[in-house]
Amino acid sequence: MKKEYLDLASAAKKAKGYAYAPYSRFRVGAALLTDDSQIFTGCNIENSSFGLTICAERVALFHAISHGITKFRAILIISDSNDCTPPCGACRQVISELAGNIDVIMMNEIGKIKIKKLNSLLPFPFTSNSLKHRS
């Protein structure tokens, strides 16, 4: 694995430790790599009104965007699972719109990884072109 991805793994593991998951007990951390090698992290934050829960991937992206960063290379996601956890459908859509076809690195607790381009996880994203009225 690339050194910069090892740095992402370390940051995502730390972020996972901040997760607020009293309902599912499923902690997730994410670390987002920018084009200029900055790392922005996020963790999942649950709410008793489940629809208000936010995933780690979106927290990391929103954190970066709120700091004026708009160019990204990769996102690493780690959870408490023995399996590599992919981003949910909502996160795939948000990653697609805000980060494009970046590397999505999925890592489990013991270091097993899977790396996919976002487009392979979301082959037909909803885009601004989808909103245009066609005559």
Summary of the structure (lengths in Angstrom):
residues: 135
radius of gyration: 14.7
end to end distance: 48.3
largest distance: 52.9
contacts: 427
relative contact order: 0.16
helix: 34%
strand: 24%
